[in-house]
Amino acid sequence: MAASGREIFLKFLSGEPLPRPPYVPLLRGITARIGGVPHRELTCDATVWANSLAKTAELLDLDGVVAGFHFSLLAEACGCTLDWVDDRPVVSPLADKPDPAPLRRGRLAGALEATRRIFEVAKCKRGCVAAVNGPLTLAGQLFQAQQAEEGLSELKPALVEVYEEFCKIRPDVVLFMESGPLVAAATAAGGAIPPALKRLYFTLKKIVSYYDIATAVYVQDYDPANVAALAALKMDIYILGPDREGRPPQPETQWALAENAMGIGLGLCPAGLEDCREILDGGGRVFREQPERRFFFTSLGPVRSGHDPQVQRELVKQIHQIRR
């Protein structure tokens, strides 16, 4: 009997030999498309959100489900206003001090509830990943660049409260999603990760580890010349999306981050199969010839509503064929 996606993903997390690499893409707009609802309706209704995630994971036969993810959720919870344009939320700058009680504002409580529900359903078959805004993403949405370091300290109590609530749902991994101009600044060529950011990440890792949950960070918009500096965050898992110019990461850059970590997520372009061929083939060779290199496949950035579900289904078929 073939191992379930959950069994394979947990083997990855525990460092055991894998029968094949798992596939755990970053689900976003495609969840609303498969659920048959507008994105706004989905993220405003915990039941619809959880049901759509379950339907998506089942249809695509995923090894793990990523829940709770949207870059606007924490910004809204901290006091930013949203404008919905073409069924997408656009975050407006913060007009006042951040709300000290983010769990009582906006869609965040619903995201927590949807995450709890989908994990209850999915845990028998799939790995469970709770995705939340990272500190840099949120600071960039709430503050001017020159206020970012001070802003990180100001946000710490609210972030700790929110992240701990996601930990209480007991995912297998908590994934911090980092995007925006502060990411490029933090990874600027020749520089080091800002001390305030390292301290905050160490605090977050300590909280997550208390619940015996793995930590992961997804980063896009980074400076590729210095992305190796992210190793200073000491996360268990690293996932690189497109860099600040929209280019995919170089394989050697990703493997460098994996040296002192549990492993990495290799991103497959969700737009088409031909765009994935090089990473699929390279990942297959590494899986067969270098078993000490630990990885799973994910998506190169979020899988959006405009991406074809059939491409995802075909990717799953091809990943299932990879063997040692």
JODAUR-V910098 format. One record per residue. N is the residue number from 1. RES is the residue in three letters. PSI is psi in whole degrees, 0 to 359 (NA if undefined). Layout:
# JODAUR-V910098
[[N;RES;PSI] [N;RES;PSI]]
This chain:
# JODAUR-V910098
[[1;MET;130] [2;ALA;145] [3;ALA;146] [4;SER;163] [5;GLY;321] [6;ARG;315] [7;GLU;319] [8;ILE;317] [9;PHE;320] [10;LEU;328] [11;LYS;320] [12;PHE;312] [13;LEU;329] [14;SER;359] [15;GLY;15] [16;GLU;159] [17;PRO;143] [18;LEU;143] [19;PRO;334] [20;ARG;165] [21;PRO;141] [22;PRO;161] [23;TYR;118] [24;VAL;84] [25;PRO;162] [26;LEU;98] [27;LEU;130] [28;ARG;256] [29;GLY;334] [30;ILE;334] [31;THR;317] [32;ALA;321] [33;ARG;312] [34;ILE;327] [35;GLY;346] [36;GLY;31] [37;VAL;156] [38;PRO;152] [39;HIS;320] [40;ARG;316] [41;GLU;320] [42;LEU;311] [43;THR;354] [44;CYS;1] [45;ASP;111] [46;ALA;322] [47;THR;314] [48;VAL;318] [49;TRP;310] [50;ALA;317] [51;ASN;321] [52;SER;322] [53;LEU;317] [54;ALA;317] [55;LYS;318] [56;THR;312] [57;ALA;323] [58;GLU;314] [59;LEU;318] [60;LEU;352] [61;ASP;53] [62;LEU;150] [63;ASP;339] [64;GLY;154] [65;VAL;131] [66;VAL;121] [67;ALA;157] [68;GLY;357] [69;PHE;121] [70;HIS;131] [71;PHE;341] [72;SER;347] [73;LEU;308] [74;LEU;325] [75;ALA;315] [76;GLU;317] [77;ALA;332] [78;CYS;359] [79;GLY;354] [80;CYS;147] [81;THR;156] [82;LEU;143] [83;ASP;128] [84;TRP;117] [85;VAL;119] [86;ASP;43] [87;ASP;24] [88;ARG;136] [89;PRO;132] [90;VAL;123] [91;VAL;128] [92;SER;153] [93;PRO;154] [94;LEU;130] [95;ALA;340] [96;ASP;198] [97;LYS;151] [98;PRO;144] [99;ASP;125] [100;PRO;353] [101;ALA;69] [102;PRO;336] [103;LEU;350] [104;ARG;10] [105;ARG;141] [106;GLY;212] [107;ARG;2] [108;LEU;317] [109;ALA;322] [110;GLY;323] [111;ALA;320] [112;LEU;315] [113;GLU;318] [114;ALA;321] [115;THR;315] [116;ARG;315] [117;ARG;316] [118;ILE;325] [119;PHE;324] [120;GLU;322] [121;VAL;320] [122;ALA;337] [123;LYS;342] [124;CYS;340] [125;LYS;337] [126;ARG;156] [127;GLY;156] [128;CYS;121] [129;VAL;122] [130;ALA;119] [131;ALA;131] [132;VAL;157] [133;ASN;137] [134;GLY;164] [135;PRO;320] [136;LEU;318] [137;THR;311] [138;LEU;315] [139;ALA;323] [140;GLY;330] [141;GLN;330] [142;LEU;332] [143;PHE;161] [144;GLN;157] [145;ALA;320] [146;GLN;345] [147;GLN;3] [148;ALA;314] [149;GLU;315] [150;GLU;323] [151;GLY;324] [152;LEU;317] [153;SER;321] [154;GLU;327] [155;LEU;345] [156;LYS;311] [157;PRO;317] [158;ALA;319] [159;LEU;316] [160;VAL;318] [161;GLU;313] [162;VAL;313] [163;TYR;324] [164;GLU;325] [165;GLU;321] [166;PHE;324] [167;CYS;325] [168;LYS;340] [169;ILE;346] [170;ARG;56] [171;PRO;171] [172;ASP;331] [173;VAL;140] [174;VAL;124] [175;LEU;119] [176;PHE;124] [177;MET;117] [178;GLU;129] [179;SER;155] [180;GLY;179] [181;PRO;330] [182;LEU;335] [183;VAL;315] [184;ALA;319] [185;ALA;320] [186;ALA;337] [187;THR;22] [188;ALA;144] [189;ALA;132] [190;GLY;353] [191;GLY;180] [192;ALA;157] [193;ILE;131] [194;PRO;136] [195;PRO;321] [196;ALA;323] [197;LEU;319] [198;LYS;316] [199;ARG;318] [200;LEU;318] [201;TYR;324] [202;PHE;321] [203;THR;315] [204;LEU;319] [205;LYS;321] [206;LYS;318] [207;ILE;311] [208;VAL;318] [209;SER;330] [210;TYR;326] [211;TYR;7] [212;ASP;45] [213;ILE;141] [214;ALA;150] [215;THR;143] [216;ALA;153] [217;VAL;133] [218;TYR;131] [219;VAL;129] [220;GLN;167] [221;ASP;19] [222;TYR;163] [223;ASP;113] [224;PRO;339] [225;ALA;341] [226;ASN;21] [227;VAL;338] [228;ALA;340] [229;ALA;342] [230;LEU;340] [231;ALA;338] [232;ALA;343] [233;LEU;343] [234;LYS;44] [235;MET;159] [236;ASP;324] [237;ILE;139] [238;TYR;137] [239;ILE;122] [240;LEU;127] [241;GLY;203] [242;PRO;148] [243;ASP;189] [244;ARG;342] [245;GLU;5] [246;GLY;12] [247;ARG;148] [248;PRO;158] [249;PRO;155] [250;GLN;140] [251;PRO;318] [252;GLU;329] [253;THR;317] [254;GLN;317] [255;TRP;330] [256;ALA;321] [257;LEU;334] [258;ALA;348] [259;GLU;318] [260;ASN;28] [261;ALA;173] [262;MET;324] [263;GLY;190] [264;ILE;162] [265;GLY;123] [266;LEU;121] [267;GLY;129] [268;LEU;129] [269;CYS;123] [270;PRO;357] [271;ALA;330] [272;GLY;155] [273;LEU;321] [274;GLU;327] [275;ASP;344] [276;CYS;349] [277;ARG;314] [278;GLU;316] [279;ILE;320] [280;LEU;312] [281;ASP;317] [282;GLY;319] [283;GLY;321] [284;GLY;319] [285;ARG;316] [286;VAL;318] [287;PHE;319] [288;ARG;321] [289;GLU;340] [290;GLN;69] [291;PRO;344] [292;GLU;342] [293;ARG;114] [294;ARG;129] [295;PHE;163] [296;PHE;161] [297;PHE;143] [298;THR;194] [299;SER;150] [300;LEU;86] [301;GLY;177] [302;PRO;148] [303;VAL;113] [304;ARG;176] [305;SER;332] [306;GLY;353] [307;HIS;142] [308;ASP;121] [309;PRO;331] [310;GLN;328] [311;VAL;318] [312;GLN;319] [313;ARG;320] [314;GLU;322] [315;LEU;316] [316;VAL;315] [317;LYS;316] [318;GLN;323] [319;ILE;322] [320;HIS;341] [321;GLN;351] [322;ILE;127] [323;ARG;162] [324;ARG;NA]]
